Amino acid sequence: MAATFIVDFGNGFIFIILCLFSFLCYYFFFKKPNDSQDCDLPPSPPSLPIIGHLHLLLSLIVHKSLHKLSSKYGPILYLRVLNVPILLVSSASIAYEIFRAQDMNVSTRNLPTNEGSLFFGSSGLATAPYGDYWKFIKKLITTKLLGPQALERSRGIRADEVNRFYLNLVDKATKKESVEIAEEAMKLISNSMCKMLMGKSDHAEKVRGLVAETDVLSKKFFLAAILRKPLSKLGISVFEKDLASISSRYNDVLEKSLVEYEEDHNQSCEMLDVLLEACQGKTAEYKITRNHIKALYVDLFVASTDTSTNTIQWTMAEIFNNPKILERLREEIDSVVEKTRLIQETDLPNLTYLQAVVKEGLRLHPPVPLVLRSFREGCEIGGFDVLEKTKLVVNCYAVMRDPDVWEYPEEFKPERFLPSSRSYQEDEMKEEVLKYIPFGSGRRGCPGSNLAYLSVETAIGVMVQCFDWKIEGDEVNMEEARGTLTLTMAHPLKCTPLLRDLNPLRYLH
């Protein structure tokens, strides 16, 4: 086990659990729930006294540790962290069974949130309980921000930012300077999101800094959320200062943005107008507060910026490591778009190989590899009993590398997503519901998947269409970063763009 799971003992939270309070925890946590005695629970791997399987969640690369665990003990496992029951799912077929038959039952994450906090609070879309408020916000962002018609209305905003992204790379190529793909991609995504959400990108740099800091803290908050209820019995609170600090700084940036928007009558942002009306108006469908608006924006920034940035970086790394894929991708773009203009979002439906490359990048490197939900009621999954209030952890990383449904699951093969006929395409779309879940699934699946595909495909299209790339060494190092919940590269992808055209500005005409 020591060779399989690397535990981060630098976390002060572990020190509290393992050292100071292990004896006191026994009474509260060592006993299994009474109602589990007569149940046929899923198999459970060996655990440690008192803390159960806590050490597995403290691994530096959690999704890989859990993947190895499921490979050894089975695709559906019962874990216990102190006295918190967890169902770990690593199989495509079992994940499909849950999201098909138990979607309503697992439609809430039931996390102990921090009231009043903009991040990890009860007002955010990601952590809000399933109910009227969540339904109102989901409907609002679908119709005003992330739905097909809303995305069509905001296409011009993203096109302007893609042009800026392209010109910045041209400048770097002219000066023969190297770039970090993630840094340039994050500027593109955050600028676009700020304009879509607030009408301008004046505070995009501050938002980028906060999002990066949030990613570093996310694993702490994830563990604290799971364990806050049992720890509260001992009067222990964890990471409250970190949470209060990041929430306060988000509040400063977003409140300033709201005030500036309200004072500048020349600005227009459909999404923000509707939210402010719901906050200030008397006839709103659901009455919200300014904190609701800011908490929603924190979720949208965190969910869109970091995840899309990582996807762009991972996919470009795979492209660089597979020259034949780069050549085929470039041939498709040159054929469809030609060499007279920059790739646009309207070209994407005709760029099927580009779509397949991005899908394959997401399959191997899902931005958030673990999906967390909670069973409201007891049920039966995979022939085993599941108790009410059991935490559900779906390992999307493992599901999309499941050898039972994916041929050569560890290889980067975009061709697997290319339909050979219309009938095959329809069958493939049905099958994807079963095994392809880079954005989660069901009611609580990510509502921004359409925007993510547009942003990622366009950015990659521009970099392939207009530039050759010089990387350091023969291959990109694909090692994963440790200690975060998002799937991030350990070594940022740094390379030098080389112009493919001596007159790069003609692409903008």
C-alpha positions in Angstrom: 0.0 0.0 0.0 2.9 2.4 0.8 4.0 2.1 -2.8 0.5 2.7 -4.2 -0.7 5.7 -2.2 1.4 8.7 -1.5 0.0 10.8 1.3 0.4 14.5 1.7 1.4 14.8 5.4 2.1 18.5 4.9 -1.6 19.2 5.4 -2.3 20.5 8.9 -5.7 18.9 8.6 -4.1 15.4 8.7 -2.2 16.3 11.7 -5.4 17.2 13.6 -7.1 13.9 12.5 -4.2 11.5 13.0 -2.3 12.9 15.9 -4.2 15.2 18.3 -7.7 13.7 18.2 -7.4 10.0 17.3 -8.4 8.8 20.7 -11.3 11.2 21.1 -12.5 10.3 17.6 -13.0 6.6 18.5 -16.4 7.0 20.2 -17.8 9.2 17.4 -16.3 7.6 14.3 -15.1 4.1 14.7 -18.6 2.6 15.0 -20.3 1.8 11.8 -23.9 3.1 11.2 -26.4 0.8 12.9 -28.5 0.4 9.8 -25.6 -1.1 7.9 -25.6 -4.3 9.9 -28.2 -6.2 7.8 -27.3 -4.7 4.4 -25.4 -6.2 1.5 -22.9 -3.5 1.1 -20.4 -3.3 -1.8 -16.9 -4.8 -1.2 -14.7 -2.7 1.0 -10.9 -2.6 0.8 -8.8 -2.9 4.0 -9.1 0.2 6.2 -7.2 1.8 9.0 -8.6 2.0 12.6 -10.7 5.0 13.4 -9.9 7.0 10.2 -11.1 4.2 7.8 -10.1 5.0 4.3 -9.2 8.7 4.9 -5.6 8.1 3.8 -6.9 7.3 0.3 -8.5 10.8 -0.1 -5.3 12.4 1.2 -3.2 10.9 -1.7 -1.4 13.6 -3.7 -3.1 12.3 -6.9 -6.5 11.2 -5.6 -8.1 10.0 -8.8 -5.1 7.8 -9.8 -5.0 6.3 -6.3 -8.7 5.5 -6.4 -8.3 4.1 -9.9 -5.6 1.7 -8.7 -7.8 0.8 -5.8 -10.8 -0.1 -8.0 -8.6 -2.1 -10.4 -7.6 -4.3 -7.4 -10.9 -4.6 -5.5 -13.6 -3.9 -8.0 -15.5 -1.1 -9.9 -18.0 -0.4 -7.0 -16.6 -0.1 -3.5 -17.8 0.9 0.0 -15.4 3.3 1.7 -15.6 4.8 5.2 -14.0 8.0 6.2 -14.4 8.3 10.0 -18.1 7.5 10.2 -19.0 9.0 6.7 -20.0 6.2 4.2 -18.8 6.7 0.6 -19.7 4.8 -2.5 -16.8 4.8 -5.0 -17.8 4.1 -8.6 -15.1 3.5 -11.3 -17.1 1.6 -14.0 -18.9 3.1 -17.0 -21.9 0.7 -16.6 -22.4 1.4 -12.9 -22.1 5.2 -13.4 -24.7 4.9 -16.2 -27.0 2.9 -13.9 -26.8 5.6 -11.2 -27.4 8.6 -13.5 -30.2 6.8 -15.4 -32.1 5.3 -12.5 -31.1 7.4 -9.5 -30.4 10.8 -11.0 -33.1 12.6 -8.8 -31.8 10.6 -5.7 -28.3 12.0 -6.3 -29.3 15.4 -7.5 -27.8 17.1 -4.4 -24.2 17.2 -3.2 -25.4 17.7 0.3 -22.1 19.3 1.3 -21.8 21.2 4.6 -21.3 24.6 3.1 -20.1 27.9 4.7 -23.1 30.2 5.0 -22.3 33.6 3.6 -19.2 32.5 1.8 -19.1 33.3 -1.9 -16.9 30.3 -2.5 -18.2 26.9 -1.2 -21.2 28.6 0.2 -24.9 27.6 -0.1 -25.6 30.3 -2.7 -23.3 28.9 -5.4 -24.6 26.9 -8.3 -22.2 24.0 -7.6 -23.0 23.7 -3.9 -26.6 24.9 -3.6 -29.2 22.3 -2.5 -31.4 20.9 -5.2 -34.6 23.0 -5.0 -36.3 26.2 -6.2 -33.3 28.4 -6.0 -31.0 26.0 -7.9 -33.7 25.4 -10.6 -34.1 29.2 -11.0 -30.3 29.8 -11.4 -29.9 26.8 -13.7 -32.7 28.0 -16.0 -31.3 31.5 -16.0 -27.8 30.7 -17.0 -29.1 28.3 -19.6 -31.3 30.9 -21.3 -29.1 33.9 -20.8 -25.6 32.6 -20.9 -24.9 29.0 -21.8 -27.8 27.8 -24.0 -27.4 27.7 -27.8 -29.2 30.9 -28.5 -27.4 32.8 -25.7 -24.1 31.5 -27.1 -25.0 32.7 -30.5 -25.7 36.2 -29.2 -22.3 36.4 -27.4 -20.3 34.9 -30.3 -19.0 38.4 -31.2 -17.4 38.8 -27.7 -15.5 35.5 -28.0 -14.5 36.3 -31.6 -12.9 39.6 -30.5 -11.0 37.8 -27.7 -9.8 35.0 -30.1 -8.4 37.8 -32.4 -6.6 39.3 -29.4 -5.3 35.8 -28.5 -4.0 35.3 -32.1 -2.3 38.7 -32.3 -0.6 38.1 -29.0 0.8 34.8 -30.3 1.9 36.6 -33.5 3.8 39.1 -31.4 5.5 36.3 -29.5 6.4 34.6 -32.7 7.8 37.7 -34.3 10.0 38.3 -31.2 10.9 34.6 -31.2 9.7 34.4 -27.5 8.4 31.3 -25.9 4.9 31.1 -24.3 3.2 29.1 -21.7 0.1 27.7 -23.4 -1.9 27.6 -20.1 -1.1 31.3 -19.4 -2.2 32.5 -22.8 -5.3 30.2 -22.8 -6.3 31.5 -19.3 -6.1 35.1 -20.6 -8.4 34.2 -23.5 -11.0 32.3 -21.4 -11.1 34.8 -18.5 -11.3 37.8 -20.7 -14.2 36.2 -22.6 -16.0 35.2 -19.4 -15.6 38.7 -17.9 -17.1 40.3 -20.9 -19.9 37.8 -21.1 -20.7 38.1 -17.4 -19.9 41.8 -16.6 -19.8 43.6 -20.0 -16.0 44.3 -19.8 -12.7 42.6 -18.9 -11.2 45.3 -16.7 -10.9 43.0 -13.7 -10.0 39.8 -15.6 -6.4 39.8 -14.3 -7.6 39.9 -10.7 -10.1 37.2 -11.4 -7.4 35.0 -12.9 -5.3 35.3 -9.8 -8.2 34.4 -7.5 -9.1 31.4 -9.7 -5.5 30.1 -9.6 -5.5 30.4 -5.8 -8.9 28.7 -5.5 -7.6 25.7 -7.4 -4.7 25.3 -5.0 -7.1 25.4 -2.0 -9.8 23.3 -3.6 -8.6 19.9 -2.2 -8.5 21.3 1.3 -12.1 22.6 1.0 -13.2 19.2 -0.5 -11.9 17.3 2.4 -13.2 19.8 4.9 -16.7 19.6 3.4 -16.8 15.8 3.7 -15.5 15.8 7.3 -17.0 19.0 8.7 -20.1 17.4 10.2 -18.2 14.7 12.2 -15.5 17.2 13.2 -18.1 19.7 14.4 -19.0 17.2 17.2 -15.5 17.8 18.6 -15.8 21.5 18.1 -13.2 21.5 15.3 -13.4 23.9 12.4 -11.0 23.6 9.5 -9.7 26.1 6.9 -12.2 28.8 7.9 -9.5 31.5 7.6 -8.5 30.4 4.1 -12.1 30.3 3.1 -12.9 33.7 4.6 -9.9 35.2 2.9 -10.6 34.0 -0.6 -14.3 34.8 -0.3 -13.5 38.4 0.9 -11.2 39.1 -2.0 -13.7 37.7 -4.5 -16.3 40.0 -2.9 -14.1 43.0 -3.3 -13.6 42.4 -7.0 -17.2 41.5 -7.8 -18.8 44.2 -5.7 -16.6 46.8 -7.4 -17.7 45.4 -10.8 -21.4 45.5 -9.9 -21.1 49.1 -8.7 -19.3 50.1 -11.9 -21.9 48.4 -14.0 -24.8 50.0 -12.3 -23.2 53.5 -12.6 -22.2 53.1 -16.3 -25.4 53.3 -18.3 -23.5 52.7 -21.6 -22.7 49.1 -20.6 -25.0 46.2 -21.5 -24.9 42.6 -20.3 -28.0 40.5 -20.6 -27.1 38.1 -17.9 -26.3 40.7 -15.3 -29.3 42.8 -16.2 -31.6 39.8 -15.4 -29.8 39.0 -12.2 -30.0 42.6 -10.9 -33.6 42.7 -11.8 -34.2 39.5 -9.8 -32.3 41.2 -6.9 -34.0 44.6 -7.0 -37.3 44.1 -8.8 -40.6 43.3 -7.0 -41.9 41.0 -9.7 -38.9 38.6 -10.0 -39.5 34.9 -10.4 -37.2 34.2 -7.5 -35.9 36.9 -5.1 -32.2 36.9 -4.8 -29.5 39.0 -3.1 -26.3 40.6 -4.3 -24.5 37.7 -2.5 -26.3 35.3 -4.7 -25.1 37.1 -7.8 -21.5 37.2 -6.6 -21.5 33.5 -5.5 -22.9 32.5 -8.8 -20.2 34.5 -10.6 -17.5 32.9 -8.5 -18.7 29.4 -9.5 -18.9 30.4 -13.2 -15.4 31.9 -13.2 -13.9 28.9 -11.4 -15.7 26.3 -13.4 -15.0 27.9 -16.8 -11.5 29.4 -16.5 -9.3 26.7 -14.9 -11.0 23.7 -16.5 -11.0 25.1 -20.1 -7.4 26.2 -19.7 -6.3 22.8 -18.5 -8.1 21.1 -21.3 -6.4 23.3 -23.9 -3.0 22.6 -22.4 -3.5 18.9 -22.1 -4.9 18.5 -25.7 -2.1 20.6 -27.2 0.4 18.5 -25.4 -1.1 15.3 -26.9 -1.1 16.9 -30.3 2.6 17.8 -30.0 3.4 14.2 -28.9 1.5 12.8 -32.0 2.8 14.5 -35.2 0.6 12.5 -37.5 -2.5 13.8 -35.6 -1.2 17.4 -35.9 -0.7 16.9 -39.6 -4.2 15.5 -40.2 -5.8 18.2 -38.0 -4.0 20.9 -39.9 -5.1 19.4 -43.3 -8.7 19.4 -42.2 -8.6 23.1 -41.0 -6.8 24.2 -44.2 -9.4 22.4 -46.3 -12.5 23.8 -44.5 -11.3 27.3 -43.5 -8.6 27.7 -46.1 -5.7 30.1 -45.5 -7.4 33.4 -46.0 -9.0 33.9 -42.6 -8.9 32.8 -39.0 -10.9 29.9 -37.8 -14.4 30.8 -36.4 -16.9 29.2 -34.2 -19.2 28.7 -37.2 -16.6 26.5 -38.8 -16.6 24.0 -35.9 -19.5 21.8 -37.1 -17.5 21.1 -40.3 -14.3 20.3 -38.4 -15.1 16.8 -37.2 -11.5 15.7 -36.6 -10.9 18.8 -34.5 -14.0 17.9 -32.5 -12.7 14.3 -32.1 -9.3 15.5 -30.9 -10.8 17.7 -28.2 -13.1 14.9 -27.1 -10.2 12.5 -26.8 -8.3 15.1 -24.8 -11.2 15.4 -22.4 -11.5 11.6 -22.2 -7.9 11.1 -21.1 -7.7 14.3 -19.1 -11.1 15.2 -17.6 -10.8 18.7 -16.0 -12.5 17.6 -12.7 -11.8 13.8 -12.5 -14.0 13.2 -9.4 -17.7 13.9 -9.2 -19.2 14.2 -5.7 -22.9 13.7 -5.0 -25.0 12.3 -2.1 -27.8 9.7 -1.9 -30.8 11.3 -0.3 -32.5 7.9 0.1 -31.2 4.3 0.3 -31.3 2.3 -2.9 -29.7 -0.6 -4.7 -26.8 -0.1 -7.1 -25.1 -2.9 -9.0 -26.9 -5.5 -6.9 -25.6 -3.9 -3.6 -27.4 -1.9 -1.0 -26.6 1.8 -0.6 -27.6 3.6 2.6 -29.2 7.0 2.7 -26.9 9.9 3.0 -24.0 7.9 1.6 -21.6 10.1 -0.3 -21.2 9.2 -4.0 -17.8 9.6 -5.7 -17.7 8.8 -9.4 -14.2 8.6 -10.7 -14.6 10.0 -14.2 -11.0 9.5 -14.9 -11.4 5.7 -14.3 -14.8 5.5 -16.1 -13.3 7.0 -19.3 -10.4 4.6 -19.1 -12.6 1.5 -18.4 -11.1 -1.3 -20.6 -14.5 -3.0 -20.8 -15.9 -0.2 -23.0 -12.9 1.6 -24.4 -10.5 0.0 -26.8 -6.8 0.9 -26.1 -8.0 3.1 -23.2 -4.6 4.6 -22.4 -3.8 5.7 -25.9 -4.7 9.1 -27.6 -6.9 8.0 -30.5 -9.2 10.7 -31.7 -10.5 8.4 -34.5 -12.6 6.6 -31.9 -15.0 9.6 -32.0 -15.3 9.8 -35.8 -18.6 8.4 -37.1 -18.3 6.3 -40.2 -22.0 6.6 -41.0 -25.2 8.3 -39.9 -26.5 5.1 -38.2 -23.2 4.6 -36.4 -23.3 8.2 -35.3 -26.7 7.8 -33.6 -25.5 4.6 -31.9 -22.3 6.3 -30.8 -24.3 9.3 -29.3 -26.3 6.9 -27.2 -23.2 5.0 -26.1 -21.5 8.3 -25.1 -24.1 8.8 -22.5 -22.9 5.6 -20.9 -19.2 6.0 -20.9 -18.2 9.6 -21.8 -18.7 11.9 -18.9 -15.9 14.7 -18.8 -18.5 17.1 -17.5 -20.4 14.8 -15.2 -23.9 13.7 -16.0 -27.5 14.1 -15.0 -29.2 17.2 -13.5 -26.1 18.3 -11.8 -23.8 17.8 -14.8 -21.9 20.9 -15.9 -24.3 23.2 -17.8 -21.3 24.9 -19.6 -20.2 22.0 -21.7 -21.3 23.7 -25.0 -19.3 26.8 -24.2 -16.3 24.7 -23.2 -16.3 22.9 -26.5 -16.6 26.2 -28.4 -13.8 27.9 -26.5 -11.4 24.9 -26.5 -11.9 23.9 -30.1 -11.5 27.5 -31.4 -8.3 28.1 -29.3 -6.7 24.8 -30.5 -7.8 25.5 -34.0 -6.1 28.9 -34.1 -2.8 27.4 -32.7 -2.8 24.6 -35.2 -3.9 26.7 -38.2 -1.6 29.6 -37.8 1.6 28.4 -36.1 4.2 25.7 -36.1 5.5 25.0 -32.6 9.0 24.3 -31.2 8.9 22.4 -27.9 11.7 21.6 -25.5 13.0 18.1 -25.9 11.5 15.3 -28.1 8.2 15.0 -26.2 6.1 16.9 -23.8 6.3 15.7 -20.2 2.7 14.4 -19.4 3.2 14.1 -15.6 0.2 15.3 -13.5 0.5 17.9 -10.8 0.0 16.7 -7.3 -2.2 18.0 -4.5 -5.1 19.5 -6.6 -8.6 18.3 -7.4 -8.4 19.6 -11.0 -6.3 17.6 -13.5 -3.3 19.9 -14.1 0.0 19.4 -15.8 3.0 19.2 -13.3 5.2 21.0 -15.8 3.5 23.9 -17.7 3.6 23.5 -21.4 6.1 26.0 -22.7 6.9 26.3 -26.4 7.8 28.8 -29.1 5.3 29.7 -31.8 6.6 30.0 -35.4 4.6 31.8 -38.0 3.2 29.6 -40.9 2.4 32.7 -43.0 4.7 35.6 -43.7 1.7 37.9 -43.7 -0.2 36.9 -40.5 -2.5 39.9 -40.4 -4.4 38.7 -43.5 -6.1 36.1 -41.3 -8.0 38.9 -39.7 -9.6 40.3 -42.9 
